[in-house]
Amino acid sequence: MPLSIDNAQFDQFVRFAQQQMQAGNAKAVARADAGATGLAVRDIRPATGDRAFAFVRHNDDKTANNAVRKLFRQAISDMFGGESRIPAPVQKAMLMADYDKGKPLTARRIIAVKAAIDKFDAATFAENLPDTLDVDVGGETFTFDKWHYKSIVSNTPPAECPRSLDELRQLLSGRISHGREIIRDVLAGNGGDHFATPANVADLTLALHAAALRHGEKMQNGSFSVADPDGRLAQWLDTSQEVYVRASSHLKGYQKMQVDGHLNMTRGIDIPEGKNGLMAGMRTINYGTVPDLDHLDNGGSGPNRRLFLKCETFGARISMIGPVNVARSKSNGMSTRYVNAGDFKQSFEHTRSYFATRGEDPTAGGARKEHMTDRVKTALKTSVANLKAAGRKDLAAILEEGDVKKAGTRRLLHNLNKAFMLDPENATMQKAAALIFKAVDDDAAGLSGDLANRLGNEIMIETEDLT
């Protein structure tokens, strides 16, 4: 079944019905002369009671009503290429049994038919989405997979849903361009030009998806690590009226640090689904600051500071974080949103999802999670054991500093350099360095970004990717 197309005659009916609905005449009656070739409304009266208003019973009025219904029926038939091709839900909304009986066509009935057509169009479009879609953004083409954009289409109300691939391309291109503009302005210190609304936050994430595609990297489930040397992206997100401090199993090695004078606990912003929502069926973002490498031991900020951002399926507004830690985690001027009724279900589903995926390999199924991989953990464990066996417990202890497994590869490399420099001629230390570097290199093979800043298997977005 081909998608319906715009029809000028039908649009006249819809515009007229919308005017009457807005005027409060939900059951206004449209009458036209029998010989009218277009929609010529000559009498509008409001309905009374619960039933449709039958206002005149003379033959000429019945003829006029029949003529109007005939025009309406023909307009819809033309949209679908013939009456036999009108979908059953649309026919049902049309109330076909009322035709040729002089019954008035109400504004409410016209709107009901439009809603049925919109719903049919949206469902048909969603069912026939291509596996990939090329989107032009500023002369650059990005190829998105169906899982990127399917939920954006399927969760958009039918009346607002794109009706064609070109409309979908325009929607995505516009949002990515807008997200890039937000990132550029925020990094330049002009974040005040944009409110951190859920829609704007979502556009920022679409720009990150596009940046990842430049390196052939895709992320259906995982995390972004974004260059944020002055912390401006994180600070801009903190200005959102929808932000809240939340518990998270991500960024665990950094949440107890002090950054910008506050506790570095992660935050959340929930994003409504639909045409302004997130990609890949996600409904919320989980974000925080990855402190710079030069000051990992005290949580300072510097040139290697980064924004951690993970899109997730369920929000986590309800958590076990006490009010004291919430207060200690707020940045200057930050306020957190109140709990709403939907938060309880979201948080329950988030917790259930957490336990279902606990212990998963961060690379399983193409995931791009920031957790240290099993390969690197094994290299660390072997190196620590060898150093202890060689009598160098001091060096082994340095390798494990800072809750290194939770702080990720960047902390491990930081610790490794610190330990190595204490005794660079030590054969066991040299073997440990070679073993760990090989594991890290093997994991990062083919991945973009600065290896020294990598936490695990996340997608790295550098400053040059954000233009």
C-alpha positions as a Markdown table, in Angstrom:
| # | Residue | x | y | z |
|---|---|---|---|---|
| 1 | Met | 0.0 | 0.0 | 0.0 |
| 2 | Pro | 1.6 | 3.3 | -1.1 |
| 3 | Leu | 1.6 | 6.2 | 1.4 |
| 4 | Ser | -1.2 | 8.7 | 0.9 |
| 5 | Ile | -0.3 | 12.1 | -0.5 |
| 6 | Asp | -1.5 | 15.6 | 0.2 |
| 7 | Asn | -4.8 | 16.5 | -1.5 |
| 8 | Ala | -5.9 | 20.1 | -1.9 |
| 9 | Gln | -9.6 | 19.2 | -1.7 |
| 10 | Phe | -9.1 | 17.2 | 1.5 |
| 11 | Asp | -6.9 | 20.0 | 2.9 |
| 12 | Gln | -9.8 | 22.4 | 2.4 |
| 13 | Phe | -12.1 | 20.2 | 4.5 |
| 14 | Val | -9.4 | 19.9 | 7.2 |
| 15 | Arg | -8.7 | 23.6 | 7.4 |
| 16 | Phe | -12.4 | 24.3 | 7.7 |
| 17 | Ala | -12.8 | 21.7 | 10.4 |
| 18 | Gln | -9.9 | 23.0 | 12.4 |
| 19 | Gln | -11.3 | 26.5 | 12.2 |
| 20 | Gln | -14.6 | 25.3 | 13.6 |
| 21 | Met | -12.9 | 23.2 | 16.3 |
| 22 | Gln | -10.9 | 26.2 | 17.4 |
| 23 | Ala | -14.0 | 28.3 | 17.5 |
| 24 | Gly | -15.6 | 25.8 | 19.8 |
| 25 | Asn | -18.0 | 24.3 | 17.3 |
| 26 | Ala | -16.8 | 20.7 | 17.6 |
| 27 | Lys | -19.9 | 19.4 | 15.8 |
| 28 | Ala | -20.4 | 22.3 | 13.3 |
| 29 | Val | -22.2 | 21.3 | 10.1 |
| 30 | Ala | -20.8 | 22.0 | 6.6 |
| 31 | Arg | -23.4 | 22.5 | 3.9 |
| 32 | Ala | -22.7 | 23.1 | 0.2 |
| 33 | Asp | -24.7 | 23.6 | -2.9 |
| 34 | Ala | -25.4 | 20.4 | -4.8 |
| 35 | Gly | -23.6 | 21.7 | -7.9 |
| 36 | Ala | -20.5 | 23.0 | -6.1 |
| 37 | Thr | -17.3 | 22.0 | -7.6 |
| 38 | Gly | -15.2 | 22.8 | -4.5 |
| 39 | Leu | -15.9 | 23.1 | -0.8 |
| 40 | Ala | -18.4 | 26.0 | -0.5 |
| 41 | Val | -19.7 | 26.2 | 3.0 |
| 42 | Arg | -22.9 | 28.2 | 3.2 |
| 43 | Asp | -24.3 | 27.4 | 6.6 |
| 44 | Ile | -22.6 | 26.6 | 10.0 |
| 45 | Arg | -24.6 | 25.7 | 13.1 |
| 46 | Pro | -23.4 | 24.2 | 16.3 |
| 47 | Ala | -24.7 | 20.7 | 17.3 |
| 48 | Thr | -26.8 | 20.2 | 20.4 |
| 49 | Gly | -27.1 | 17.2 | 22.7 |
| 50 | Asp | -25.0 | 14.1 | 22.5 |
| 51 | Arg | -26.0 | 13.1 | 18.9 |
| 52 | Ala | -25.0 | 14.8 | 15.7 |
| 53 | Phe | -27.2 | 17.8 | 15.0 |
| 54 | Ala | -29.8 | 17.2 | 12.3 |
| 55 | Phe | -30.7 | 20.7 | 11.5 |
| 56 | Val | -32.9 | 20.7 | 8.3 |
| 57 | Arg | -34.9 | 17.9 | 6.8 |
| 58 | His | -35.9 | 19.4 | 3.5 |
| 59 | Asn | -34.8 | 17.6 | 0.3 |
| 60 | Asp | -32.6 | 20.4 | -0.9 |
| 61 | Asp | -30.7 | 20.3 | 2.4 |
| 62 | Lys | -30.3 | 16.5 | 2.2 |
| 63 | Thr | -29.0 | 16.9 | -1.3 |
| 64 | Ala | -26.5 | 19.5 | -0.2 |
| 65 | Asn | -25.3 | 17.3 | 2.7 |
| 66 | Asn | -24.9 | 14.3 | 0.3 |
| 67 | Ala | -23.0 | 16.5 | -2.1 |
| 68 | Val | -20.6 | 17.6 | 0.7 |
| 69 | Arg | -20.0 | 13.9 | 1.7 |
| 70 | Lys | -19.5 | 12.9 | -1.9 |
| 71 | Leu | -16.8 | 15.6 | -2.3 |
| 72 | Phe | -15.2 | 14.4 | 1.0 |
| 73 | Arg | -15.3 | 10.8 | -0.1 |
| 74 | Gln | -13.8 | 11.5 | -3.5 |
| 75 | Ala | -11.0 | 13.6 | -1.9 |
| 76 | Ile | -10.0 | 10.7 | 0.3 |
| 77 | Ser | -10.4 | 8.2 | -2.6 |
| 78 | Asp | -8.0 | 10.3 | -4.7 |
| 79 | Met | -5.4 | 10.3 | -1.9 |
| 80 | Phe | -5.2 | 6.6 | -2.0 |
| 81 | Gly | -5.6 | 6.0 | -5.7 |
| 82 | Gly | -9.1 | 4.6 | -5.6 |
| 83 | Glu | -11.8 | 3.9 | -3.0 |
| 84 | Ser | -10.9 | 0.2 | -2.8 |
| 85 | Arg | -7.4 | 1.2 | -1.6 |
| 86 | Ile | -8.6 | 3.3 | 1.3 |
| 87 | Pro | -7.3 | 1.5 | 4.4 |
| 88 | Ala | -9.9 | -0.1 | 6.7 |
| 89 | Pro | -9.1 | 2.1 | 9.7 |
| 90 | Val | -9.7 | 5.2 | 7.5 |
| 91 | Gln | -12.9 | 3.8 | 6.1 |
| 92 | Lys | -14.1 | 3.1 | 9.7 |
| 93 | Ala | -13.4 | 6.7 | 10.7 |
| 94 | Met | -15.3 | 8.0 | 7.6 |
| 95 | Leu | -18.5 | 6.3 | 8.8 |
| 96 | Met | -19.3 | 5.0 | 5.3 |
| 97 | Ala | -22.8 | 3.9 | 6.3 |
| 98 | Asp | -23.8 | 7.6 | 6.7 |
| 99 | Tyr | -23.3 | 8.5 | 3.0 |
| 100 | Asp | -26.2 | 9.3 | 0.7 |
| 101 | Lys | -28.5 | 9.7 | 3.6 |
| 102 | Gly | -28.4 | 13.5 | 4.0 |
| 103 | Lys | -26.6 | 13.3 | 7.3 |
| 104 | Pro | -24.4 | 16.2 | 8.1 |
| 105 | Leu | -20.6 | 16.0 | 7.9 |
| 106 | Thr | -19.2 | 17.4 | 11.2 |
| 107 | Ala | -15.9 | 19.0 | 11.9 |
| 108 | Arg | -15.2 | 16.4 | 14.5 |
| 109 | Arg | -15.7 | 13.6 | 11.9 |
| 110 | Ile | -13.3 | 15.4 | 9.4 |
| 111 | Ile | -10.7 | 15.6 | 12.2 |
| 112 | Ala | -11.2 | 11.9 | 13.1 |
| 113 | Val | -10.6 | 10.9 | 9.5 |
| 114 | Lys | -7.5 | 13.1 | 9.3 |
| 115 | Ala | -6.2 | 11.4 | 12.5 |
| 116 | Ala | -6.8 | 8.0 | 11.0 |
| 117 | Ile | -4.9 | 8.9 | 7.9 |
| 118 | Asp | -2.0 | 10.4 | 9.8 |
| 119 | Lys | -1.8 | 7.2 | 12.0 |
| 120 | Phe | -1.9 | 5.0 | 8.9 |
| 121 | Asp | 0.8 | 7.1 | 7.2 |
| 122 | Ala | 3.1 | 7.1 | 10.2 |
| 123 | Ala | 2.7 | 3.3 | 10.7 |
| 124 | Thr | 3.3 | 2.6 | 7.0 |
| 125 | Phe | 6.3 | 4.8 | 6.9 |
| 126 | Ala | 7.8 | 3.3 | 10.1 |
| 127 | Glu | 7.3 | -0.3 | 8.7 |
| 128 | Asn | 9.1 | 0.5 | 5.5 |
| 129 | Leu | 12.1 | 2.4 | 6.7 |
| 130 | Pro | 15.3 | 1.5 | 4.9 |
| 131 | Asp | 18.2 | -0.3 | 6.6 |
| 132 | Thr | 20.4 | 2.8 | 6.2 |
| 133 | Leu | 19.8 | 6.4 | 5.4 |
| 134 | Asp | 22.2 | 9.0 | 4.0 |
| 135 | Val | 21.9 | 12.4 | 5.6 |
| 136 | Asp | 23.6 | 15.5 | 4.3 |
| 137 | Val | 24.8 | 17.9 | 6.9 |
| 138 | Gly | 26.6 | 21.0 | 5.6 |
| 139 | Gly | 27.8 | 19.2 | 2.5 |
| 140 | Glu | 29.0 | 16.2 | 4.4 |
| 141 | Thr | 27.1 | 12.8 | 4.1 |
| 142 | Phe | 26.5 | 10.6 | 7.1 |
| 143 | Thr | 25.1 | 7.1 | 6.8 |
| 144 | Phe | 22.9 | 6.2 | 9.7 |
| 145 | Asp | 21.6 | 2.7 | 10.4 |
| 146 | Lys | 17.9 | 2.0 | 10.9 |
| 147 | Trp | 18.3 | 1.4 | 14.6 |
| 148 | His | 19.6 | 5.0 | 14.9 |
| 149 | Tyr | 16.4 | 6.7 | 13.6 |
| 150 | Lys | 13.6 | 4.1 | 13.8 |
| 151 | Ser | 12.5 | 5.1 | 17.3 |
| 152 | Ile | 12.5 | 8.7 | 16.4 |
| 153 | Val | 9.9 | 7.9 | 13.7 |
| 154 | Ser | 7.8 | 5.3 | 15.5 |
| 155 | Asn | 7.5 | 7.4 | 18.7 |
| 156 | Thr | 6.5 | 10.6 | 17.0 |
| 157 | Pro | 2.7 | 11.4 | 17.1 |
| 158 | Pro | 1.2 | 10.5 | 13.7 |
| 159 | Ala | 0.2 | 14.1 | 12.9 |
| 160 | Glu | 3.9 | 15.2 | 13.4 |
| 161 | Cys | 5.6 | 12.2 | 11.9 |
| 162 | Pro | 7.7 | 12.6 | 8.7 |
| 163 | Arg | 5.8 | 11.4 | 5.7 |
| 164 | Ser | 8.8 | 10.6 | 3.5 |
| 165 | Leu | 12.5 | 9.8 | 3.6 |
| 166 | Asp | 13.3 | 13.4 | 2.4 |
| 167 | Glu | 11.4 | 14.8 | 5.4 |
| 168 | Leu | 13.2 | 12.4 | 7.7 |
| 169 | Arg | 16.6 | 13.5 | 6.2 |
| 170 | Gln | 15.6 | 17.1 | 6.7 |
| 171 | Leu | 14.6 | 16.5 | 10.3 |
| 172 | Leu | 17.9 | 14.7 | 11.1 |
| 173 | Ser | 20.1 | 17.1 | 9.2 |
| 174 | Gly | 18.5 | 20.1 | 10.9 |
| 175 | Arg | 18.9 | 18.6 | 14.3 |
| 176 | Ile | 22.5 | 17.6 | 13.8 |
| 177 | Ser | 23.4 | 21.1 | 12.5 |
| 178 | His | 21.7 | 22.6 | 15.5 |
| 179 | Gly | 23.5 | 20.3 | 17.9 |
| 180 | Arg | 26.8 | 21.3 | 16.3 |
| 181 | Glu | 25.9 | 24.9 | 16.7 |
| 182 | Ile | 25.2 | 24.4 | 20.4 |
| 183 | Ile | 28.5 | 22.6 | 20.9 |
| 184 | Arg | 30.5 | 25.3 | 19.1 |
| 185 | Asp | 28.9 | 28.1 | 21.1 |
| 186 | Val | 29.2 | 26.3 | 24.4 |
| 187 | Leu | 32.9 | 25.5 | 23.9 |
| 188 | Ala | 33.5 | 29.1 | 22.8 |
| 189 | Gly | 31.9 | 30.4 | 26.1 |
| 190 | Asn | 28.6 | 31.4 | 24.6 |
| 191 | Gly | 26.5 | 28.6 | 26.1 |
| 192 | Gly | 24.0 | 31.3 | 27.3 |
| 193 | Asp | 22.8 | 31.6 | 23.8 |
| 194 | His | 21.1 | 28.2 | 24.2 |
| 195 | Phe | 18.9 | 26.9 | 26.9 |
| 196 | Ala | 19.7 | 23.3 | 28.0 |
| 197 | Thr | 16.2 | 22.0 | 27.2 |
| 198 | Pro | 15.6 | 18.3 | 26.6 |
| 199 | Ala | 15.3 | 18.9 | 22.9 |
| 200 | Asn | 18.6 | 20.9 | 22.7 |
| 201 | Val | 20.4 | 18.3 | 24.8 |
| 202 | Ala | 19.1 | 15.6 | 22.4 |
| 203 | Asp | 20.3 | 17.6 | 19.4 |
| 204 | Leu | 23.8 | 17.7 | 21.0 |
| 205 | Thr | 23.8 | 13.9 | 21.2 |
| 206 | Leu | 22.8 | 13.6 | 17.6 |
| 207 | Ala | 25.8 | 15.7 | 16.7 |
| 208 | Leu | 28.0 | 13.3 | 18.7 |
| 209 | His | 26.6 | 10.4 | 16.8 |
| 210 | Ala | 27.4 | 12.1 | 13.5 |
| 211 | Ala | 31.0 | 12.9 | 14.8 |
| 212 | Ala | 31.5 | 9.2 | 15.6 |
| 213 | Leu | 30.4 | 8.2 | 12.0 |
| 214 | Arg | 33.3 | 10.3 | 10.7 |
| 215 | His | 35.5 | 7.6 | 12.0 |
| 216 | Gly | 33.2 | 4.7 | 11.0 |
| 217 | Glu | 32.1 | 4.2 | 14.6 |
| 218 | Lys | 28.5 | 3.6 | 15.7 |
| 219 | Met | 26.9 | 3.4 | 19.1 |
| 220 | Gln | 23.7 | 1.7 | 19.8 |
| 221 | Asn | 24.6 | 0.9 | 23.4 |
| 222 | Gly | 27.5 | 2.6 | 25.2 |
| 223 | Ser | 29.2 | 5.9 | 26.1 |
| 224 | Phe | 30.7 | 9.0 | 24.6 |
| 225 | Ser | 33.9 | 10.6 | 25.9 |
| 226 | Val | 34.0 | 14.1 | 24.6 |
| 227 | Ala | 36.9 | 16.6 | 24.8 |
| 228 | Asp | 35.8 | 19.3 | 27.2 |
| 229 | Pro | 39.0 | 21.0 | 28.3 |
| 230 | Asp | 37.3 | 23.8 | 30.3 |
| 231 | Gly | 34.3 | 21.8 | 31.5 |
| 232 | Arg | 31.9 | 24.0 | 29.6 |
| 233 | Leu | 29.8 | 21.2 | 28.1 |
| 234 | Ala | 29.2 | 19.7 | 31.5 |
| 235 | Gln | 28.5 | 23.1 | 33.0 |
| 236 | Trp | 26.0 | 23.9 | 30.3 |
| 237 | Leu | 24.2 | 20.6 | 30.9 |
| 238 | Asp | 24.0 | 21.5 | 34.6 |
| 239 | Thr | 21.9 | 24.5 | 33.7 |
| 240 | Ser | 19.0 | 22.4 | 32.5 |
| 241 | Gln | 15.8 | 22.7 | 34.4 |
| 242 | Glu | 15.4 | 19.0 | 34.0 |
| 243 | Val | 18.7 | 17.8 | 35.5 |
| 244 | Tyr | 19.0 | 15.7 | 38.6 |
| 245 | Val | 21.9 | 14.0 | 40.5 |
| 246 | Arg | 21.7 | 10.3 | 40.2 |
| 247 | Ala | 23.4 | 7.1 | 41.2 |
| 248 | Ser | 25.3 | 5.3 | 38.4 |
| 249 | Ser | 27.6 | 2.3 | 38.0 |
| 250 | His | 29.4 | 4.3 | 35.3 |
| 251 | Leu | 32.3 | 6.6 | 36.0 |
| 252 | Lys | 32.6 | 5.0 | 39.4 |
| 253 | Gly | 36.3 | 5.7 | 39.7 |
| 254 | Tyr | 35.7 | 9.4 | 39.6 |
| 255 | Gln | 32.5 | 10.1 | 41.5 |
| 256 | Lys | 34.1 | 10.7 | 44.8 |
| 257 | Met | 36.5 | 13.3 | 43.4 |
| 258 | Gln | 36.1 | 17.0 | 43.7 |
| 259 | Val | 35.7 | 18.9 | 40.4 |
| 260 | Asp | 35.0 | 22.6 | 40.2 |
| 261 | Gly | 34.4 | 22.7 | 44.0 |
| 262 | His | 31.7 | 20.0 | 44.0 |
| 263 | Leu | 31.4 | 16.2 | 44.3 |
| 264 | Asn | 31.7 | 14.6 | 40.9 |
| 265 | Met | 28.6 | 12.4 | 41.0 |
| 266 | Thr | 26.8 | 11.8 | 37.7 |
| 267 | Arg | 23.7 | 13.6 | 36.6 |
| 268 | Gly | 20.7 | 12.7 | 34.5 |
| 269 | Ile | 18.4 | 14.5 | 32.1 |
| 270 | Asp | 15.3 | 12.6 | 30.8 |
| 271 | Ile | 14.4 | 13.2 | 27.1 |
| 272 | Pro | 10.8 | 12.8 | 25.8 |
| 273 | Glu | 10.6 | 10.3 | 22.9 |
| 274 | Gly | 9.6 | 11.4 | 19.4 |
| 275 | Lys | 11.0 | 13.6 | 16.6 |
| 276 | Asn | 13.0 | 15.7 | 19.1 |
| 277 | Gly | 14.2 | 12.6 | 21.1 |
| 278 | Leu | 17.4 | 10.6 | 21.3 |
| 279 | Met | 18.5 | 8.0 | 18.8 |
| 280 | Ala | 18.4 | 4.2 | 19.2 |
| 281 | Gly | 15.3 | 4.1 | 21.5 |
| 282 | Met | 17.0 | 5.9 | 24.4 |
| 283 | Arg | 15.1 | 8.2 | 26.8 |
| 284 | Thr | 17.7 | 9.7 | 29.1 |
| 285 | Ile | 21.3 | 10.8 | 29.3 |
| 286 | Asn | 23.7 | 10.0 | 32.1 |
| 287 | Tyr | 26.7 | 12.4 | 32.2 |
| 288 | Gly | 29.6 | 13.5 | 34.4 |
| 289 | Thr | 33.2 | 14.8 | 34.3 |
| 290 | Val | 36.3 | 12.8 | 33.6 |
| 291 | Pro | 39.0 | 14.8 | 35.4 |
| 292 | Asp | 42.3 | 15.5 | 33.7 |
| 293 | Leu | 45.2 | 13.1 | 33.8 |
| 294 | Asp | 47.7 | 15.4 | 35.5 |
| 295 | His | 45.6 | 15.8 | 38.6 |
| 296 | Leu | 43.9 | 12.4 | 38.9 |
| 297 | Asp | 45.0 | 12.0 | 42.5 |
| 298 | Asn | 43.2 | 15.2 | 43.7 |
| 299 | Gly | 40.4 | 15.7 | 41.0 |
| 300 | Gly | 41.8 | 18.8 | 39.5 |
| 301 | Ser | 40.9 | 20.1 | 36.0 |
| 302 | Gly | 43.2 | 20.6 | 33.1 |
| 303 | Pro | 43.8 | 20.1 | 29.4 |
| 304 | Asn | 42.7 | 16.4 | 29.3 |
| 305 | Arg | 39.4 | 17.0 | 31.0 |
| 306 | Arg | 36.5 | 15.3 | 29.3 |
| 307 | Leu | 32.7 | 15.0 | 29.3 |
| 308 | Phe | 31.3 | 11.5 | 29.9 |
| 309 | Leu | 27.9 | 11.1 | 28.3 |
| 310 | Lys | 25.9 | 7.9 | 28.1 |
| 311 | Cys | 22.4 | 7.6 | 26.5 |
| 312 | Glu | 20.2 | 5.1 | 28.4 |
| 313 | Thr | 16.8 | 3.5 | 28.1 |
| 314 | Phe | 15.4 | 4.4 | 31.5 |
| 315 | Gly | 15.8 | 7.4 | 33.8 |
| 316 | Ala | 17.1 | 7.1 | 37.4 |
| 317 | Arg | 15.6 | 10.1 | 39.3 |
| 318 | Ile | 14.8 | 7.8 | 42.3 |
| 319 | Ser | 18.0 | 6.6 | 43.9 |
| 320 | Met | 19.7 | 6.0 | 47.2 |
| 321 | Ile | 21.8 | 9.2 | 47.1 |
| 322 | Gly | 21.2 | 11.1 | 50.3 |
| 323 | Pro | 20.3 | 14.9 | 50.4 |
| 324 | Val | 23.8 | 15.7 | 51.8 |
| 325 | Asn | 25.6 | 14.2 | 48.8 |
| 326 | Val | 23.1 | 15.7 | 46.4 |
| 327 | Ala | 23.8 | 19.1 | 47.8 |
| 328 | Arg | 27.6 | 18.4 | 47.7 |
| 329 | Ser | 27.3 | 17.4 | 44.0 |
| 330 | Lys | 25.5 | 20.5 | 42.7 |
| 331 | Ser | 27.6 | 22.9 | 40.7 |
| 332 | Asn | 27.2 | 26.7 | 41.2 |
| 333 | Gly | 23.6 | 27.8 | 40.5 |
| 334 | Met | 22.5 | 24.2 | 39.7 |
| 335 | Ser | 19.0 | 23.2 | 40.7 |
| 336 | Thr | 17.5 | 19.7 | 40.4 |
| 337 | Arg | 14.0 | 18.9 | 39.2 |
| 338 | Tyr | 11.3 | 17.5 | 41.5 |
| 339 | Val | 10.2 | 13.9 | 41.4 |
| 340 | Asn | 7.2 | 13.1 | 39.2 |
| 341 | Ala | 4.9 | 10.1 | 39.1 |
| 342 | Gly | 6.6 | 8.5 | 36.1 |
| 343 | Asp | 10.0 | 8.5 | 37.9 |
| 344 | Phe | 9.2 | 5.5 | 40.0 |
| 345 | Lys | 8.5 | 3.2 | 37.1 |
| 346 | Gln | 11.5 | 4.6 | 35.2 |
| 347 | Ser | 13.9 | 4.0 | 38.1 |
| 348 | Phe | 12.5 | 0.5 | 38.7 |
| 349 | Glu | 13.0 | -0.4 | 35.1 |
| 350 | His | 16.5 | 1.1 | 35.2 |
| 351 | Thr | 17.4 | -1.0 | 38.2 |
| 352 | Arg | 16.0 | -4.2 | 36.6 |
| 353 | Ser | 18.0 | -3.4 | 33.4 |
| 354 | Tyr | 21.2 | -2.9 | 35.5 |
| 355 | Phe | 21.0 | -6.3 | 37.1 |
| 356 | Ala | 20.1 | -7.9 | 33.8 |
| 357 | Thr | 23.3 | -6.6 | 32.2 |
| 358 | Arg | 25.6 | -6.7 | 35.2 |
| 359 | Gly | 28.9 | -8.4 | 34.4 |
| 360 | Glu | 28.5 | -8.1 | 30.6 |
| 361 | Asp | 31.6 | -7.6 | 28.5 |
| 362 | Pro | 31.6 | -3.9 | 27.6 |
| 363 | Thr | 32.3 | -4.9 | 23.9 |
| 364 | Ala | 29.6 | -7.6 | 23.7 |
| 365 | Gly | 27.2 | -7.2 | 20.8 |
| 366 | Gly | 29.0 | -4.2 | 19.5 |
| 367 | Ala | 28.5 | -2.2 | 22.7 |
| 368 | Arg | 30.7 | 0.8 | 23.3 |
| 369 | Lys | 30.8 | 0.9 | 27.1 |
| 370 | Glu | 33.6 | 2.7 | 29.0 |
| 371 | His | 34.3 | -0.1 | 31.5 |
| 372 | Met | 37.8 | -1.6 | 31.5 |
| 373 | Thr | 37.7 | -4.7 | 29.3 |
| 374 | Asp | 38.5 | -8.2 | 30.5 |
| 375 | Arg | 41.7 | -8.3 | 28.4 |
| 376 | Val | 43.1 | -5.3 | 30.2 |
| 377 | Lys | 41.9 | -6.5 | 33.6 |
| 378 | Thr | 43.7 | -9.8 | 33.0 |
| 379 | Ala | 46.9 | -7.9 | 32.0 |
| 380 | Leu | 46.7 | -5.8 | 35.1 |
| 381 | Lys | 46.1 | -8.8 | 37.4 |
| 382 | Thr | 49.0 | -10.8 | 35.9 |
| 383 | Ser | 51.4 | -7.8 | 36.2 |
| 384 | Val | 50.4 | -7.2 | 39.8 |
| 385 | Ala | 51.0 | -10.8 | 40.7 |
| 386 | Asn | 54.4 | -10.9 | 38.9 |
| 387 | Leu | 55.5 | -7.7 | 40.7 |
| 388 | Lys | 54.5 | -9.1 | 44.1 |
| 389 | Ala | 56.3 | -12.4 | 43.3 |
| 390 | Ala | 59.4 | -10.4 | 42.4 |
| 391 | Gly | 59.3 | -8.6 | 45.7 |
| 392 | Arg | 58.1 | -5.3 | 44.4 |
| 393 | Lys | 54.8 | -4.9 | 46.3 |
| 394 | Asp | 55.4 | -1.1 | 46.2 |
| 395 | Leu | 55.2 | -1.0 | 42.4 |
| 396 | Ala | 52.2 | -3.4 | 42.4 |
| 397 | Ala | 50.4 | -1.1 | 44.8 |
| 398 | Ile | 51.0 | 1.9 | 42.5 |
| 399 | Leu | 49.4 | 0.0 | 39.6 |
| 400 | Glu | 46.2 | -0.5 | 41.6 |
| 401 | Glu | 46.0 | 3.0 | 42.9 |
| 402 | Gly | 42.8 | 5.1 | 42.6 |
| 403 | Asp | 40.4 | 2.1 | 42.3 |
| 404 | Val | 42.0 | 1.5 | 38.9 |
| 405 | Lys | 39.5 | -1.1 | 37.5 |
| 406 | Lys | 36.7 | 1.4 | 37.9 |
| 407 | Ala | 38.7 | 4.4 | 36.8 |
| 408 | Gly | 39.6 | 2.7 | 33.5 |
| 409 | Thr | 42.5 | 2.4 | 31.1 |
| 410 | Arg | 43.5 | 6.1 | 31.4 |
| 411 | Arg | 44.0 | 5.6 | 35.2 |
| 412 | Leu | 45.9 | 2.4 | 34.6 |
| 413 | Leu | 48.3 | 4.1 | 32.1 |
| 414 | His | 48.7 | 7.0 | 34.5 |
| 415 | Asn | 49.7 | 4.5 | 37.3 |
| 416 | Leu | 51.9 | 2.5 | 35.0 |
| 417 | Asn | 53.9 | 5.5 | 34.0 |
| 418 | Lys | 54.2 | 6.5 | 37.7 |
| 419 | Ala | 55.4 | 3.0 | 38.7 |
| 420 | Phe | 57.7 | 2.6 | 35.7 |
| 421 | Met | 59.5 | 5.9 | 36.3 |
| 422 | Leu | 60.4 | 4.7 | 39.8 |
| 423 | Asp | 62.5 | 1.8 | 38.5 |
| 424 | Pro | 62.6 | 1.8 | 34.6 |
| 425 | Glu | 65.4 | -0.8 | 34.6 |
| 426 | Asn | 63.4 | -3.4 | 36.6 |
| 427 | Ala | 62.8 | -6.4 | 34.2 |
| 428 | Thr | 59.5 | -7.4 | 35.9 |
| 429 | Met | 58.3 | -3.8 | 35.5 |
| 430 | Gln | 59.3 | -3.7 | 31.9 |
| 431 | Lys | 57.4 | -7.0 | 31.2 |
| 432 | Ala | 54.4 | -5.5 | 33.0 |
| 433 | Ala | 54.5 | -2.4 | 30.9 |
| 434 | Ala | 54.8 | -4.4 | 27.7 |
| 435 | Leu | 51.9 | -6.7 | 28.7 |
| 436 | Ile | 49.6 | -3.9 | 29.7 |
| 437 | Phe | 50.4 | -1.8 | 26.6 |
| 438 | Lys | 49.7 | -4.7 | 24.3 |
| 439 | Ala | 46.3 | -5.4 | 25.9 |
| 440 | Val | 45.4 | -1.7 | 25.6 |
| 441 | Asp | 46.6 | -1.5 | 22.0 |
| 442 | Asp | 44.7 | -4.7 | 21.1 |
| 443 | Asp | 41.5 | -3.3 | 22.6 |
| 444 | Ala | 41.8 | 0.0 | 20.9 |
| 445 | Ala | 42.8 | -1.3 | 17.5 |
| 446 | Gly | 40.8 | 0.6 | 14.8 |
| 447 | Leu | 39.2 | 2.9 | 17.3 |
| 448 | Ser | 39.6 | 6.7 | 17.2 |
| 449 | Gly | 40.7 | 9.1 | 19.9 |
| 450 | Asp | 43.7 | 9.6 | 22.2 |
| 451 | Leu | 44.6 | 6.3 | 23.8 |
| 452 | Ala | 45.9 | 8.1 | 27.0 |
| 453 | Asn | 42.4 | 9.4 | 27.6 |
| 454 | Arg | 40.4 | 6.2 | 27.0 |
| 455 | Leu | 38.5 | 4.7 | 29.9 |
| 456 | Gly | 37.6 | 1.4 | 28.1 |
| 457 | Asn | 35.6 | 0.8 | 24.9 |
| 458 | Glu | 33.8 | 4.1 | 24.7 |
| 459 | Ile | 33.6 | 6.3 | 21.6 |
| 460 | Met | 36.1 | 9.1 | 21.8 |
| 461 | Ile | 35.1 | 12.5 | 20.4 |
| 462 | Glu | 38.0 | 15.0 | 20.1 |
| 463 | Thr | 37.9 | 18.7 | 19.6 |
| 464 | Glu | 38.5 | 18.5 | 15.9 |
| 465 | Asp | 35.4 | 16.2 | 15.6 |
| 466 | Leu | 33.1 | 18.8 | 17.0 |
| 467 | Thr | 33.2 | 21.4 | 14.2 |
